[in-house]
């Protein structure tokens, strides 16, 4: 959302777009029509659906990865086949459990 950050990135040759992805013009500017994957991490469920709708219109084959904040929203997005859904709290718990299990399997020497 920071125009200044985008300008600095562009000066370094990094492709970047500023704006709200629920605005179709932003997805067009981001060349979603050529994208292999779109990651949507906004907490606003209305915007998530708008982004998915526009992205699918522009590129029916784009893989969409969605972050959600509630189990109910995750269930709805899965039912709607909106994309691959990750719920923040669930993913955090899995990562923490993975870390703990890895540490138990490989105790620190000392």
KOLVEXLO-931460 format. One record per residue (C-alpha): residue number from 1; residue in three letters; chain; x, y, z. Coordinates in steps of 0.1 Angstrom, whole numbers. Layout:
N
resi:NUM; resn:ALA; chain:A; X:X; Y:Y; Z:Z
...
END
This chain:
110
resi:1; resn:UNK; chain:A; X:0; Y:0; Z:0
resi:2; resn:UNK; chain:A; X:31; Y:23; Z:2
resi:3; resn:UNK; chain:A; X:37; Y:42; Z:-30
resi:4; resn:UNK; chain:A; X:72; Y:52; Z:-17
resi:5; resn:UNK; chain:A; X:81; Y:15; Z:-11
resi:6; resn:UNK; chain:A; X:69; Y:5; Z:-45
resi:7; resn:UNK; chain:A; X:89; Y:34; Z:-62
resi:8; resn:UNK; chain:A; X:121; Y:23; Z:-43
resi:9; resn:UNK; chain:A; X:116; Y:-13; Z:-54
resi:10; resn:UNK; chain:A; X:110; Y:-3; Z:-90
resi:11; resn:UNK; chain:A; X:142; Y:18; Z:-89
resi:12; resn:UNK; chain:A; X:160; Y:-15; Z:-80
resi:13; resn:UNK; chain:A; X:144; Y:-33; Z:-108
resi:14; resn:UNK; chain:A; X:119; Y:-52; Z:-87
resi:15; resn:UNK; chain:A; X:84; Y:-55; Z:-101
resi:16; resn:UNK; chain:A; X:59; Y:-40; Z:-76
resi:17; resn:UNK; chain:A; X:24; Y:-26; Z:-75
resi:18; resn:UNK; chain:A; X:7; Y:-4; Z:-49
resi:19; resn:UNK; chain:A; X:-30; Y:-5; Z:-42
resi:20; resn:UNK; chain:A; X:-59; Y:-25; Z:-30
resi:21; resn:UNK; chain:A; X:-60; Y:-58; Z:-48
resi:22; resn:UNK; chain:A; X:-98; Y:-59; Z:-45
resi:23; resn:UNK; chain:A; X:-97; Y:-30; Z:-71
resi:24; resn:UNK; chain:A; X:-96; Y:-48; Z:-105
resi:25; resn:UNK; chain:A; X:-72; Y:-22; Z:-119
resi:26; resn:UNK; chain:A; X:-46; Y:-32; Z:-93
resi:27; resn:UNK; chain:A; X:-48; Y:-69; Z:-104
resi:28; resn:UNK; chain:A; X:-46; Y:-59; Z:-140
resi:29; resn:UNK; chain:A; X:-15; Y:-37; Z:-132
resi:30; resn:UNK; chain:A; X:0; Y:-66; Z:-114
resi:31; resn:UNK; chain:A; X:-4; Y:-88; Z:-145
resi:32; resn:UNK; chain:A; X:-25; Y:-114; Z:-128
resi:33; resn:UNK; chain:A; X:-35; Y:-126; Z:-162
resi:34; resn:UNK; chain:A; X:0; Y:-140; Z:-166
resi:35; resn:UNK; chain:A; X:4; Y:-151; Z:-130
resi:36; resn:UNK; chain:A; X:9; Y:-187; Z:-120
resi:37; resn:UNK; chain:A; X:-1; Y:-180; Z:-84
resi:38; resn:UNK; chain:A; X:-19; Y:-154; Z:-64
resi:39; resn:UNK; chain:A; X:-14; Y:-151; Z:-26
resi:40; resn:UNK; chain:A; X:-43; Y:-134; Z:-8
resi:41; resn:UNK; chain:A; X:-36; Y:-125; Z:29
resi:42; resn:UNK; chain:A; X:-61; Y:-97; Z:36
resi:43; resn:UNK; chain:A; X:-82; Y:-102; Z:68
resi:44; resn:UNK; chain:A; X:-113; Y:-87; Z:51
resi:45; resn:UNK; chain:A; X:-136; Y:-116; Z:38
resi:46; resn:UNK; chain:A; X:-155; Y:-94; Z:14
resi:47; resn:UNK; chain:A; X:-123; Y:-82; Z:-2
resi:48; resn:UNK; chain:A; X:-110; Y:-118; Z:-4
resi:49; resn:UNK; chain:A; X:-140; Y:-129; Z:-24
resi:50; resn:UNK; chain:A; X:-137; Y:-98; Z:-47
resi:51; resn:UNK; chain:A; X:-100; Y:-105; Z:-53
resi:52; resn:UNK; chain:A; X:-107; Y:-142; Z:-61
resi:53; resn:UNK; chain:A; X:-136; Y:-133; Z:-84
resi:54; resn:UNK; chain:A; X:-116; Y:-108; Z:-104
resi:55; resn:UNK; chain:A; X:-85; Y:-130; Z:-105
resi:56; resn:UNK; chain:A; X:-105; Y:-159; Z:-118
resi:57; resn:UNK; chain:A; X:-121; Y:-137; Z:-145
resi:58; resn:UNK; chain:A; X:-87; Y:-125; Z:-156
resi:59; resn:UNK; chain:A; X:-69; Y:-158; Z:-153
resi:60; resn:UNK; chain:A; X:-91; Y:-189; Z:-147
resi:61; resn:UNK; chain:A; X:-60; Y:-210; Z:-143
resi:62; resn:UNK; chain:A; X:-42; Y:-190; Z:-116
resi:63; resn:UNK; chain:A; X:-35; Y:-210; Z:-84
resi:64; resn:UNK; chain:A; X:-49; Y:-190; Z:-55
resi:65; resn:UNK; chain:A; X:-36; Y:-193; Z:-19
resi:66; resn:UNK; chain:A; X:-57; Y:-178; Z:8
resi:67; resn:UNK; chain:A; X:-50; Y:-169; Z:44
resi:68; resn:UNK; chain:A; X:-80; Y:-166; Z:67
resi:69; resn:UNK; chain:A; X:-84; Y:-159; Z:104
resi:70; resn:UNK; chain:A; X:-113; Y:-180; Z:114
resi:71; resn:UNK; chain:A; X:-123; Y:-217; Z:110
resi:72; resn:UNK; chain:A; X:-157; Y:-207; Z:98
resi:73; resn:UNK; chain:A; X:-143; Y:-185; Z:70
resi:74; resn:UNK; chain:A; X:-118; Y:-212; Z:61
resi:75; resn:UNK; chain:A; X:-147; Y:-237; Z:58
resi:76; resn:UNK; chain:A; X:-167; Y:-213; Z:36
resi:77; resn:UNK; chain:A; X:-137; Y:-206; Z:13
resi:78; resn:UNK; chain:A; X:-131; Y:-243; Z:9
resi:79; resn:UNK; chain:A; X:-168; Y:-249; Z:1
resi:80; resn:UNK; chain:A; X:-166; Y:-222; Z:-25
resi:81; resn:UNK; chain:A; X:-134; Y:-237; Z:-40
resi:82; resn:UNK; chain:A; X:-118; Y:-203; Z:-37
resi:83; resn:UNK; chain:A; X:-83; Y:-217; Z:-35
resi:84; resn:UNK; chain:A; X:-59; Y:-234; Z:-11
resi:85; resn:UNK; chain:A; X:-69; Y:-221; Z:23
resi:86; resn:UNK; chain:A; X:-46; Y:-216; Z:53
resi:87; resn:UNK; chain:A; X:-59; Y:-205; Z:87
resi:88; resn:UNK; chain:A; X:-33; Y:-184; Z:106
resi:89; resn:UNK; chain:A; X:-38; Y:-199; Z:140
resi:90; resn:UNK; chain:A; X:-39; Y:-235; Z:127
resi:91; resn:UNK; chain:A; X:-7; Y:-230; Z:106
resi:92; resn:UNK; chain:A; X:10; Y:-214; Z:136
resi:93; resn:UNK; chain:A; X:1; Y:-243; Z:158
resi:94; resn:UNK; chain:A; X:14; Y:-268; Z:132
resi:95; resn:UNK; chain:A; X:47; Y:-249; Z:129
resi:96; resn:UNK; chain:A; X:51; Y:-248; Z:166
resi:97; resn:UNK; chain:A; X:44; Y:-285; Z:170
resi:98; resn:UNK; chain:A; X:68; Y:-293; Z:142
resi:99; resn:UNK; chain:A; X:95; Y:-273; Z:159
resi:100; resn:UNK; chain:A; X:90; Y:-290; Z:192
resi:101; resn:UNK; chain:A; X:90; Y:-324; Z:177
resi:102; resn:UNK; chain:A; X:121; Y:-317; Z:157
resi:103; resn:UNK; chain:A; X:139; Y:-304; Z:188
resi:104; resn:UNK; chain:A; X:129; Y:-335; Z:207
resi:105; resn:UNK; chain:A; X:142; Y:-358; Z:179
resi:106; resn:UNK; chain:A; X:175; Y:-338; Z:177
resi:107; resn:UNK; chain:A; X:184; Y:-326; Z:212
resi:108; resn:UNK; chain:A; X:211; Y:-300; Z:214
resi:109; resn:UNK; chain:A; X:246; Y:-313; Z:222
resi:110; resn:UNK; chain:A; X:261; Y:-300; Z:254
END
